[in-house]
Amino acid sequence: MNTEPKGSTPGLLPSNNAIDISLNPTTSPATFATTQTCEECQPPRPAAPVAPSGPDSNSSEQSEDVDEAQKEPKFGSNLEKIESTYPEGGLRGWLVVLGSFSGMLASFGYMNTIGTYQAYLAENQLSHYSESSIGWIFSIYVFLSFGCGIQIGPIFDAKGPKMLVLSGSILLMLSVMLLGVCTQYWHFVLVFGVLGGVGTSLIFTPAISAIAHFFKVKRGNATGIAACGGSVGGIIFPLMLQSLFAKLGWAWATRIQGFVFLFLLIIANLLIRSRLPPTPGGSVLPDFRIFKQIPFLLVTIGTYFLEWGLFVPITYMISFGLASNAMSHSFAFQMIAIFNAGSSLGRWAPGYLADKFGRYNTMVATVFLCMSSSLGLWLPAATLAADGGNKTVIFGLTVTYALFMGFASGSNISLTPVCVGMLCDTKQYGRYYATCYTIVSFGTLTGVPLAGAIIQACNGNYWGVTLFTGLCYACALACFTAVRVIKVGWDWRIIY
């Protein structure tokens, strides 16, 4: 019997394996097994038994039984092939990307509109509260959006995304629909902060994690496309609310936003799916022992500083525009839309480039741009505004900063999941990503109120908070650079 394997061997092509090694040196046992030759991977086939002579022999039946035994798949080996073979697209894969885009258009669109809510509430329902007190509403929201992932990620790994996305959709719809009847401070804390935060987390964690089941070589590009949903929402909803607040008032403006959410979340529930089978008997409990891995610990610390700095301009850019007197009231409310317009390109383009030039290489470059734009554009604008400087210069610096920072900070959402995924097996991706963002959530809890306190300490001026933002990105830059150096050294020609 000829024992040479025929046909194509399931698994990644050799060229893809080469890319995987360059992008992710930490190779799981399952992935390593598929990179061997067929002779090394497959157990030796037993020789076909010699058919006995004589009229009573059933040689043909025995031969068929042997062939069937040889063809019978082993569960373990098939599971390894499934885990290590990625479709890199296809109809199912891109439908998952579409579902994730829709889910993040609603959930992250809600998040990227907090600057509009903050400015409106500070002038109306909560005008008698300080900037720092109002900031706690949005800090609780962002904290829960990321912090709840510590449990959601492991549940995704063990059970899949269906019930998580459905539960998140219900909570997010309750949040946006009840927002219109809120009048007291504690109303906003419960409805926007708690309901909205938990709902957002239940949607965006599975939306990000599901993409990793279908893409590996092209994961940066696919994640970037899906993450664009949040920035597109950050363009649409602030402009929509600015118009509706004047025409229909607070209550109906937020309800109309809710109806848009309903359509988007239906699409998300229909399309977000996982591919890898749930781990039999898999635990849904977090495991903090993974922080013993120094690269993962540094990525978590770096992401902490990224998010600590990111939500400062998202929350206070409109307030700065109003306080600077360098732009009209209506244009100040459009600043967050300009920021998210830059972010739309910034969430996709770095992801696409990362697949070609290296995920950490691209991350370091974009974080450097975040730091440079904060210290080189927003800080001078805030300093001039504090001194009563030229309003035309302040206007130009602020708009330029919104575009550059929006573009550069888009990678904070699209590339961070990909960088985390390079440090673990795909079947553990939800746990790693959720554990990272649970720690990061404490930065988002304190970042916005701390920025509000800094503004108050600077007598209502914004130079202190812009300096804080720039320093946060400097710390993040040091952490991501350290991970890259630990993994592949200082040679920036290496794709990593």
Sequence and secondary structure as in RCSB ss.txt:
>XXXX:A:sequence
MNTEPKGSTPGLLPSNNAIDISLNPTTSPATFATTQTCEECQPPRPAAPVAPSGPDSNSSEQSEDVDEAQKEPKF
GSNLEKIESTYPEGGLRGWLVVLGSFSGMLASFGYMNTIGTYQAYLAENQLSHYSESSIGWIFSIYVFLSFGCGI
QIGPIFDAKGPKMLVLSGSILLMLSVMLLGVCTQYWHFVLVFGVLGGVGTSLIFTPAISAIAHFFKVKRGNATGI
AACGGSVGGIIFPLMLQSLFAKLGWAWATRIQGFVFLFLLIIANLLIRSRLPPTPGGSVLPDFRIFKQIPFLLVT
IGTYFLEWGLFVPITYMISFGLASNAMSHSFAFQMIAIFNAGSSLGRWAPGYLADKFGRYNTMVATVFLCMSSSL
GLWLPAATLAADGGNKTVIFGLTVTYALFMGFASGSNISLTPVCVGMLCDTKQYGRYYATCYTIVSFGTLTGVPL
AGAIIQACNGNYWGVTLFTGLCYACALACFTAVRVIKVGWDWRIIY
>XXXX:A:secstr
   S  S  SS  HHHHHHHHHH     HHHHHHTS HHHHS           STT  HHHHHHHHHHHHH   H
HHHHHHHHH    SHHHHHHHHHHHHHHHHHHHHHHTTHHHHHHHHHHTTTTTS HHHHHHHHHHHHHHHHHTHH
HHHHHHHHH SHHHHHHHHHHHHHHHHHGGG  SHHHHIIIIIIIIHHHHHHHHHHHHHHHTTT STTHHHHHHH
HHHHHHHHHHHHHHHHHHHHHHH HHHHHHHHHHHHHHHHHHHHHH    S   TT   S  GGGGGSHHHHHHH
HHHHHHHHHHHHHHHHHHHHHHHHTSS HHHHHTHHHHHHHHHHHHHHHHHHHHHHH HHHHHHHHHHHHHHHII
IIIHHHHHHHHTT  HHHHHHHHHHHHHHHHHHHHHHHHTHHHHHHTTS GGGHHHHHHHHHHHHHHHHHHHHHH
HHHHHHHTTT SHHHHHHHHHHHHHHHHHHHHHHHHHH S TTS  
